[in-house]
Each structure stands twice: as structure tokens, then as C-alpha cells.
Amino acid sequence: MELSITRAGELKPHPADSELSFGTIFTDHMFNMDYDPEKGWHDPRIEPYGPFILSPACMVLHYGQAIFEGLKAFRTADGRIQLFRPRKNLARLNESARRLCIPEIDEEFALQCLKQLVSIDRDWVPSARGTSLYIRPFIIATDPYIGLRSSHTYRFSIILSPVGAYYPEGFDPVKIWITDKYVRAVRGGVGHVKTAGNYAASLYATEEAHKEGYTQVLWLDGVELKYVEEVGSMNIFFVMDGELVTPMLNGSILPGITRDSVIHLARSWGVTVTERRIGIEEVFESHRNGKLSEVFGAGTAAVISPVGTIKFKDREITIGDGSAGPVSRRLFNALTDIQYGKDRGPDGWIEPVA
């Protein structure tokens, strides 16, 4: 396939790095490609950013057949633009596609299109540490049909957004709230893929958490409501008695790319990392015994987010002294040093754009 490029006639003004929030501003261009059974994936194109024209009967609007990814481009101190582990994101997009009955994309071709898009909008990549260009690839079902089946046609798109910190707290510890009333996903479902419905299912409890003064929800397993799974936008890690512990992937937890990066780096430093089931009562018992020294989340949007407070039912605990601990701080610094080009990092983690 040949990628066609149509440049925007009028370019938007760029915000100052200090004015960036998360996910509210979009660049001048986007990537689109369509699928139908006769042509397969076809007509790949970069064109001016703008609205889609969709039928009110478009299947994604009724049955939620939609998947997405999130990754970032970073500007190094010498002005280069680079991506962090983009091949992992595209491989995971195809994992999601298989589970949602969506035709797979050619990952190598998609990566080249993504890099071309970022290169065209390279002036949108901010420079300040803590800022980046967020990249959102997604695929939606486009058949104008309201019978229940998988769609026959699809749209694959990539949009770009210059961003600052995901949480208002930045790297300061966040407060998380645990619910045993609602569940996000169950084993055998789609909790392990990035599909829109997972996030829709999380919204009500998240709103309740916000009303109580907490930043995010920490989800328990959907069967017994006793084992820790993940936070709405992050995987979760605990430092217990000097060991780094995280819930094992069990079919209802997203296999995060930042999660994988944390495990890889920590093990390379000689830290004992264990992936296993973690009961919420074990977390509180570890805190009572003085063995729980740190809790933090890991995800593309926030990178590493220390947790200062956890509330479950009528119990609330402060982790350590309520500030970021040495493990989370070391991981945050190591990952961001790699992302911003200060450190080379493991082979294959960085993909140069221009």
C-alpha cells in the first residue's frame, strides 16, 4: 500500500508547554485507513485533523466494537523525536483486534505511517520535561447496521495530542479508593484488552471516588472481590518487605507496557519481582506489620504514579510517610531518562522518528 499525504491548509497555534493539560488539544493532521472484506485494509492516508462522517446506525455506536492504544513521542535535549516501545503497542492492538473480531493490521506498515504522521506534526512535540506528544491509535466498527454481529467494515485512525501531566498531582502521590461493590472485568471477558467497554464500565465507580476526594479506583477481582487487580488507568505495584510485587496477568488485567518495562528494569537492578495474586487484606496486613513501604501505579499516561493513601470500606492507610518512595522515584527517573534520550535503555525500546 502507498501512503497518501494531504497537508492542512491552515495550521493551528501551538500552546506553550506550561499550558498543557492532558488530552484536550489535537494536532493539525491525523492518519486514517479503512477496511472492507473485498479490499482488506486500504486507502492509508494522512490528512487534516477533522470530524468523521458516520451513519447513526454505525455499529460502534450501538455495540461498542472499538479498540485503542496509547503511546508517546518525546523530544530529546538535542531536538530529536523518539517513540517509546511502539512495537509493543501495535502488537497489543492486534491482540485486542483478535478478541474483538476486528481484522488485524500490518504492524510494520502501521509503525511507518505513525512515524510519518509524527514527523509531519513534529513541531507539536513539546520540549519541557514532563510533557510529550500522546499518540492514540484506534479502530472502530463502521457498518451501518443494528443487528448484533461483528462489523464487516472498520476505520483505523491515529490522532495526536500534546500533553502535560496526566494527574493534577503530577509525580506527587495520589489517593486511591477501593470498591467491592462494582467490578471492572472478569476472567474470560475482555479485561485484558484495550477495548472501550472496559473503560465505560469503570466510570461510575470513578465518579464515586472523585466525590470522596480520591483520584482513582483500585479494582478487585470480579469473582471473589478480594484480590487486587489494577487501577483504572494503571497497573499497580507494591513494595512489601523489600520485594516488588504486582498482580499476575490472569485474563482480566491489562498487560501494560509500562508494567512490563518496570518489571524488566527492576529485575535488571537485582530487585526481586514477583507476579502473583495479592489479597487486599494482605495489603492492609502488610501495612500493619510495617512491611508495606511503597505503592505505585505504572502506565503510559502517568509513567509512574506514587500512591500516598488507600481507602477500603472504613479503613484508610497512608503509605510510608505519604511521599514518593525510593523505588518509585528510581523507576520514574530511569524510564523518563530513556524516554527523553538521556539514557539509551534496553535494546529496541526506543524508535527514532526524526
C-alpha positions in Angstrom: 0.0 0.0 0.0 1.1 3.5 -0.7 0.5 6.2 2.0 -1.1 9.4 0.6 -0.5 12.7 2.4 -2.7 15.8 2.3 -1.4 18.7 4.2 -3.6 21.0 6.2 -4.1 24.4 4.6 -4.2 26.4 7.8 -2.2 25.3 10.9 -3.4 25.8 14.4 -1.5 27.9 17.0 0.6 25.8 19.4 0.1 26.1 23.2 3.1 26.9 25.5 4.5 23.8 27.2 3.4 25.3 30.6 -0.2 25.4 29.4 -0.6 21.8 28.5 -3.0 19.5 30.3 -4.0 16.1 29.1 -5.9 15.1 26.0 -7.7 18.4 25.2 -5.6 19.8 22.3 -5.1 18.0 18.9 -2.5 18.5 16.2 -3.0 19.5 12.5 -3.1 16.0 11.0 -4.4 12.5 11.5 -4.0 9.1 9.9 -6.9 7.1 8.6 -7.2 3.7 6.8 -10.3 1.7 6.0 -11.3 -2.0 5.8 -13.8 -3.9 3.9 -13.9 -7.7 3.1 -13.1 -7.2 -0.6 -10.2 -4.8 -0.4 -8.9 -5.6 3.1 -7.1 -2.7 4.8 -6.8 0.0 2.1 -6.5 3.8 1.4 -4.0 4.7 4.1 -3.8 8.4 4.3 -2.6 11.3 6.4 -5.0 14.2 6.2 -6.0 17.3 8.1 -7.5 16.6 11.5 -11.2 16.8 11.4 -14.5 15.1 12.2 -15.7 11.7 10.9 -19.0 11.4 9.0 -20.7 8.3 10.4 -24.2 6.8 10.0 -26.4 7.0 13.1 -26.6 3.2 12.7 -22.8 2.8 12.8 -22.2 -0.4 14.7 -19.6 1.1 17.1 -22.2 3.4 18.5 -24.5 0.5 19.4 -22.3 -2.4 20.3 -19.0 -0.9 21.3 -16.8 -2.8 18.9 -13.8 -0.4 19.4 -10.2 -0.8 20.5 -7.4 1.6 21.1 -3.8 2.1 22.2 -1.9 4.9 23.9 1.8 5.7 23.5 4.0 8.8 23.4 6.6 10.7 21.4 9.3 12.6 23.2 11.7 15.4 22.3 15.2 14.9 23.4 17.5 17.7 24.7 19.2 17.9 21.2 15.8 18.1 19.4 15.3 14.6 18.2 11.9 12.9 18.3 11.6 9.4 19.6 8.9 6.8 20.5 8.9 4.5 23.5 8.3 0.9 22.7 5.8 1.5 19.9 6.0 -2.1 18.5 4.6 -3.4 21.8 1.6 -1.1 21.5 0.9 -2.2 17.9 1.3 -5.9 18.9 -1.2 -5.3 21.7 -3.6 -3.5 19.3 -3.6 -6.7 17.3 -4.2 -8.8 20.4 -7.2 -6.6 21.1 -8.3 -6.9 17.5 -8.4 -10.7 17.6 -10.5 -10.6 20.8 -13.0 -8.1 19.3 -13.3 -9.9 15.9 -11.5 -7.0 14.2 -9.2 -7.7 11.2 -5.5 -7.3 12.2 -3.3 -4.6 10.9 0.2 -4.9 9.4 2.2 -3.7 12.4 5.3 -2.7 10.5 3.3 -0.7 8.0 1.3 0.9 10.8 4.5 1.9 12.6 5.9 3.6 9.4 2.6 5.5 9.0 2.6 6.5 12.6 6.2 7.8 12.4 5.4 9.7 9.2 2.4 11.3 11.0 4.5 12.3 14.0 7.2 13.7 11.6 4.7 15.9 9.8 3.4 17.2 13.1 6.8 17.2 14.8 6.5 20.9 15.8 3.7 19.8 18.1 6.1 17.7 20.2 6.7 19.8 23.3 10.2 20.2 24.8 9.7 20.6 28.6 10.5 17.6 30.8 7.2 16.0 31.8 5.5 16.9 28.5 5.1 14.7 25.4 3.1 14.0 22.3 0.4 11.5 23.2 -0.5 9.1 20.3 -3.9 7.5 20.2 -4.3 4.7 17.6 -7.8 3.3 17.5 -10.1 1.1 15.4 -13.9 1.3 15.2 -16.6 -0.7 13.6 -18.3 1.3 10.8 -21.1 -0.9 9.3 -24.5 1.0 9.2 -26.3 -2.0 10.8 -28.1 -2.5 14.1 -28.3 -6.3 14.1 -25.9 -7.9 16.6 -22.8 -9.3 14.8 -19.3 -8.2 14.2 -18.9 -5.5 11.7 -17.7 -6.0 8.1 -16.1 -2.6 7.8 -13.7 -0.6 10.0 -11.8 2.6 10.4 -8.2 2.6 11.8 -7.1 6.1 12.9 -4.3 7.8 14.7 -4.6 11.1 16.4 -2.0 13.2 18.3 -2.3 15.4 21.3 0.5 17.4 23.1 0.1 16.7 26.8 1.4 17.6 30.2 0.9 15.6 33.4 -2.0 13.1 33.4 -2.9 13.6 37.1 -3.1 17.1 38.5 -0.8 15.9 41.3 2.0 15.2 38.8 4.5 13.0 40.5 3.1 13.8 43.9 1.3 10.7 45.5 -2.3 10.1 44.6 -5.2 8.9 46.7 -6.9 5.7 45.6 -10.2 4.2 46.6 -11.1 0.5 46.6 -14.6 -0.7 45.7 -16.0 -4.1 46.5 -19.4 -3.1 45.1 -18.5 -2.7 41.4 -16.2 -4.7 39.1 -14.3 -3.7 36.0 -13.8 -7.1 34.4 -13.8 -10.8 34.9 -11.6 -13.6 33.7 -12.9 -14.9 30.3 -14.1 -11.4 29.4 -12.2 -8.6 27.8 -10.4 -7.1 30.7 -7.0 -8.0 29.2 -7.5 -5.9 26.0 -7.9 -2.2 25.4 -11.5 -2.0 24.4 -13.8 0.9 25.0 -16.3 -1.0 27.1 -13.7 -1.7 29.9 -13.4 2.0 30.5 -17.1 2.7 30.3 -17.6 0.1 33.0 -15.2 2.0 35.2 -16.8 5.4 35.1 -19.5 5.1 37.7 -17.1 4.0 40.5 -14.5 6.5 39.4 -17.1 9.3 39.8 -17.9 8.0 43.3 -14.1 8.0 44.1 -13.8 11.6 42.9 -16.8 12.7 45.1 -15.0 11.1 48.1 -11.8 13.0 47.3 -9.8 10.2 45.7 -8.0 10.3 42.3 -8.7 6.7 41.0 -10.3 3.4 41.8 -8.3 0.3 42.6 -10.3 -2.7 41.3 -10.6 -6.0 42.9 -11.2 -9.3 41.1 -14.7 -9.7 39.7 -15.4 -13.2 41.2 -14.3 -13.1 44.9 -13.9 -9.4 45.3 -10.8 -10.0 47.4 -7.7 -9.9 45.1 -6.2 -6.7 43.8 -6.2 -6.3 40.0 -5.4 -2.8 38.6 -6.2 0.9 38.8 -8.4 2.4 36.2 -5.5 3.9 34.2 -2.6 2.0 35.6 -1.2 -1.4 36.7 -0.4 -1.5 40.4 2.8 -2.4 42.3 3.6 -2.9 46.0 6.9 -2.9 47.8 6.5 -5.4 50.5 9.3 -6.4 52.8 11.8 -5.2 50.1 10.2 -7.2 47.4 8.4 -5.7 44.4 5.0 -7.4 44.0 2.4 -6.9 41.3 -0.8 -8.8 40.4 -0.2 -11.6 37.9 -1.8 -11.4 34.5 -4.9 -13.6 34.7 -7.1 -12.6 31.8 -8.8 -9.7 33.4 -5.8 -7.4 33.9 -4.3 -5.3 31.1 -0.7 -6.4 30.2 0.6 -2.9 30.5 3.7 -1.9 28.5 4.9 0.4 31.3 4.2 -2.6 33.7 6.5 -4.8 31.5 9.1 -2.0 31.5 9.1 -1.7 35.3 9.5 -5.4 35.8 12.3 -5.6 33.3 14.2 -2.6 34.8 13.7 -3.7 38.4 15.0 -7.3 37.7 18.0 -5.8 35.8 18.8 -4.0 39.1 18.7 -7.2 41.1 15.3 -6.4 42.7 13.1 -9.4 43.4 9.9 -9.0 41.4 7.0 -11.3 42.0 3.8 -11.6 39.9 1.1 -13.3 41.9 -2.4 -12.9 43.4 -2.4 -10.2 46.1 -5.3 -10.1 48.5 -6.5 -6.7 49.7 -6.4 -8.0 53.3 -2.7 -8.9 52.7 -2.0 -5.3 51.7 -3.6 -4.0 54.9 -1.9 -6.7 57.0 1.5 -5.8 55.4 0.8 -2.2 56.3 0.0 -3.1 59.9 3.2 -5.1 60.2 5.3 -2.2 58.8 6.3 -4.2 55.7 4.4 -2.1 53.1 6.8 0.6 52.2 5.6 1.8 48.8 2.6 1.5 46.4 2.7 3.0 42.9 0.9 2.7 39.6 2.5 2.3 36.2 1.0 3.3 32.9 1.7 5.2 29.7 -0.2 8.4 30.7 1.4 8.9 34.1 4.5 6.7 33.7 4.9 6.1 37.5 2.4 7.4 39.9 3.1 7.0 43.6 0.2 6.2 45.9 0.1 8.0 49.2 -3.3 6.9 50.5 -5.5 3.9 50.1 -9.1 3.6 51.4 -11.1 0.4 51.6 -14.5 0.5 53.3 -14.0 2.3 56.6 -10.2 1.8 56.7 -7.7 4.3 55.3 -4.0 3.9 55.3 -1.1 6.2 54.5 1.8 4.6 52.6 5.1 5.3 54.2 5.2 9.0 55.1 2.8 9.8 52.3 5.5 10.9 49.9 7.1 9.2 46.8 9.4 6.3 47.9 12.9 5.4 46.6 11.7 2.6 44.3 9.0 4.5 42.5 11.3 7.5 42.2 14.2 5.5 40.8 11.8 3.8 38.3 10.3 7.1 37.3 13.7 8.7 36.7 15.0 5.7 34.8 12.0 5.5 32.5 11.9 9.2 31.8 15.6 9.3 31.2 15.1 6.7 28.5 12.1 8.4 27.0 13.8 11.8 26.8 17.0 10.4 25.4 19.2 10.9 28.5 19.8 7.2 28.7 19.8 4.7 25.9 17.8 2.0 27.7 17.5 -1.7 26.7 17.8 -2.6 23.0 14.6 -2.0 21.0 12.9 0.3 23.5 13.4 3.5 21.5 12.3 4.1 18.0 13.6 7.3 16.4 11.3 9.4 14.3 13.4 12.3 13.0 
